[in-house]
Amino acid sequence: MNRKPSTDSLCLRASNCCYWLSCILALTGCYLSAGAEPLDVWHWRNPTPTGNQLYGIGANAQRYVAVGEFGTILVSDDGNNWFIVQSGTEASLRAVAWGNGLWVAVGDLGEILTSPDGTTWTPRPNGFFFDLMAITWGDGLFVAVGANTSILTSPDGIVWTLRTTGTHPLRAVAWANGTFVAAGGEPPKTVPSGQFGQRISGRPLVLVSTDGVAWNRAEAPVEGQISCVAFGAGRFVAATTSIRTMVSTNGIDWRPGFESAGNYGMEFFAVAHFGDRFIASYGNPSTVPGGYLASTDGTRWTSES
């Protein structure tokens, strides 16, 4: 798509993405004009393949930045032409966000990098070694989340403060209308049963904060670990590893949304609000291809090819 994003970044998180997901990730958090190409027209846009998976993407008014495996960082000014920049790390980077005139990328073992332009990156040692899975910017604060229910905050992307710890990982975070929503939970797993074993979807965990400092738990009326969260059309939408969604207008009170039947082993990877609808990518973490669903309200979804 040959258009630049018109809003500050929202970054997209995806666990164990496959190559096709990098195309869907290019939609993250970007609101395009009414003249944008329809979602039923897709084009492969990539530099020479590196063989490294992409896990997250962010955007500002001038540039897209995508991050991934082994410190991979790709940059594009139009969404069509991408070039590789040096990150200075071999740690996998899971997410990137733009805020306060700065790009911030986070990843495994507490890796945090900052850049004013997306091309020159500086490591920011922080003394924490949790795998960081997601990051957002809102209300003058970066908030990064990850393993062990860790939540880190920073006003400048350089000095970070640990706010919470716990047992289960957080995989997603979003900010809107004065509220931060962090989500994750007990991961899915397979237990011995019969010939192939039985897949347990995991359990959800939602934490909510108005200032990024004090966090409270919200009840989640769905099964599965929450893998992604987005905001659009006046509501938060969260999706899980059991192919379910839930919806909230304030981040505190949630109601069930989409529930799929017969998709054994499938899970949602990422969700974003794009123009007038939500888009959620899904698949099996160990196989390709996958697909995506579209929804105007986060509750009723239709399958797209």
N, C-alpha and C positions, 0 to 999 in steps of 0.2 A: 504494500500500500504506500503510495507515494505522498504521504502527508505527515506532518510533524504533529506531535501531541500538543494539546492546548491547555493541559493542566499539569500541576506538579505530580511527582511520581507516586504510584502505588506499586509495590513490588509483589511479585507472584512467587508462591512457594510450591515446589512439587517434589515429592520423594520418589526416587528411582524412576525418573522420567526416561522415556525413550526418545529416539531422534525426532519422531513426528511431533512430539510435544513442543519442541523448540519453535515450531511454526505457530502453534496456538499461543505460546507465551508472548509472542510479539504483540498481542492484543492488550496486554495487561494494563489496567488502569488508565487507558487512553480514551479520550472522548473525541471522536472524529466528527467532521462536519457532515451535513446531510448528503453531500456529494461523494462520500466515501464508497469504495467498492463494496458490493453486497457480500454477506458472509458465505454465500454459496460459491464464491470464486476465490480459490486459494492458489498461491504461487510459492514455490520453494525459493527462499531467500537465505543465502548462506555464503560465507567465504569458503575457501577450500576446506573441506571437512577436517577437523583435528582429531576426530575419534573420541572427543571428550563430551560428556553429557552436559546440557545446560539445565540449571535448576531455578534461576530467577531472573527477572528483568525489571528495570525501572525506567522512568521517562521524566524529562522536564520539557520546557517549551522549545528546546533546541536539539535534544539528543536522547537516543535510547542507549542504555547500557545493560548488557546481559552478562551473567556470571555463571560459572559452573565448575566442573570437575578439575582437580589439580591446578587451581588458581586461574582457570580460563576466564578472560574478560574480553568481550566483543563490544564494539561501539559502532553506532550508525547515526547519521544525521537525517536519514530519510526512510528508514525501515527496509530499504532495498539493498543498499550496499553496506557491507559490514567489514570492519577490519579488526585485527587482533592487537591488543596492547599488553604490555608486560605488567603483571601484578606484583612480582617480587615474592610470591609465595607459591608453594606447591599444595597447600591445604585446599580442599574443595570449598568453594564459596557457594552459599546456599541462597542468598538474597541480597538485594541492593535497593536503596531508596535515595531520593533527592530531597533535601530540605535545608533551609538556612544558607543557601549558596554553596552546598557541599554534597557530594556523593558519598555515601557510606555503604560499604559491602561487608557482610558478615559470613562466617563459615565455621568449619570444624575446629575443634579445640580452642574456641574463643577467638578465632582470627577476626580482626576488625581492620579494615583499610579505609582511608578517606582520600578523596580527590576533588579538586575544584572544577575539573573539566572532564573527568571520565577517562583521561588518557595517562595522567601521571598520578601514581598511587603511593600513599605513605602508610606504613604499618602503625597501628596504635596499640601497643602493649597495654593490657588492662588488668593482668593478674588473675583472670578467670579462664578456666579451661573447659567450660561447657561447650558442646557443639551448639552453635547458634543457627537457627533454621529460618528466621523471618525477622523483618525490620520494617518499621513505618515511621513517619514523621507527622507530628500533629501538635498544635498548641504550644509551639516553641520547644518541643522535646522529641529526640529520637528514642524509640523503644524497640529493643531487640529481645527476642525470646528463643528458648531452645531447650536442651536436655535438662533433666532434673527440675522441671518447672521453673527454670531460671528466667528472670526478667531483668534486663539491664536498661538503664536510662542514661541519657546524656543530652545536655543542651547544645553541645557544640560538636559532637561526634568524636571527641578526643579523650575527654575524661568521663569515665563510666562508673555508675553506681549500681550495685546489685540490690534489687528490691525484694525478690522472693526466691525461695528454693523449695523443692519438694521431691516427689517420687517419679512422676510421669512427665514425659516431654511435652513441650508446647511447640506446635508446628506452624502457627499462623498468628498474625496480629494485624489489626486495622484500627484506624481512627476516623471518626466522623461525629459531627454535632456535639463536640465537647466530651466524647467518650472513647476510651481505648477498650478494645476487645481482644483478648489473647485466648487462644484455643488450642487444644491438643487432646491429651488423655492417654489412657492405657493403649499401647499399640496392638494391632491385630497379631494373631499367631496361629499356628497349626498344631493341633495335638493329635497323638496317635488314635486312629479310629478307622477300622476297615482297611481297604487297600490303599486309599489315598490320604487318609487322615481327615480330620474335621477342622475347618477354619473358624476361629473365634474372632469376631469383628473388633473386639476391644471396647473400651468405654470412653465416653466423652468427658472433657473438662473445659469449662469456660470461666475465665477470670475477667472482671470488669473494673475499670478505674476512670475517674474523672481527672486525675492529675498525674498519673503514671507512677505515683509513690505508694498509695494505699490501694490494695486490690482486694476485691470481694468475689466470692464464687457465685455463679448463676446456674440455675438448674437447666439441664439440656435434655429435652424430651425425645432423644433419638438414640439409636444404637451405633456403636462404632467410634473409633477415634476421629476427632475432627481434624481434617487435613488442610482446610483452607477456609478463608473468610474474606468477604468483599462487602462494600457498601455501595448502594445505588438506589434510585427511586424511593428515597426516604426510608430505607431499611437495610439492616445487616442480613447477609445470607451466609450461612455456614454449611459446608458439605463434609461428608464422612467417608471412612473406609468401608462402610457397609452400603454405599450407594444410597444415602439418604441426605436430605437437606432440612434445615430448620431456619426460621425467619424471626427477626425481632426489629422493632422500630427504635428501641432504646438500648439494646445490648444486654438488658437484664431479664426481660420477660420474653421467652422464646416459645414458638409454636411449631409443630411438625410441618414439614413441607413434602417434598417428593420422597416416595419410597418405591424402590425397584424390586421386582421379584424375578428370580431365576438368573441373576447375574453373579453366580458363585465365583469368588476370587476377584471380582471387580471392585475398584474403589475410585473415588474422586481424587484427582491430582491437584486441580487448581480451579479457581473461580474468579471471574472479573465482571465488572459492569461496563458495558460497551454501548454507547449511544443510548438506545431505549430498551436494552435488555441485558440480562445476565448470560454469561457463557461459562459452562463448566466442562472441563476435560476429564475423561475417565478412561480406565483400562485396567488390565492386569499388570502388576508391577514387573512381572518377569516375561511378558510376552507382548508382541505387537501384532496387528495394529490396535489402536484405541479409537475413541470417538469423542464427540462432545454433544452436550445438551444445551438448549437455549430456553430462556424463560423471561417473561416480562415482570413477574412478581416474586420469583424465588420459590414458589409453591408448585405451580403447574409447569412442567418441562416437556419439551418435544425433542426427539432425537434428530440429529443432523448427520449427514454422511461425512 
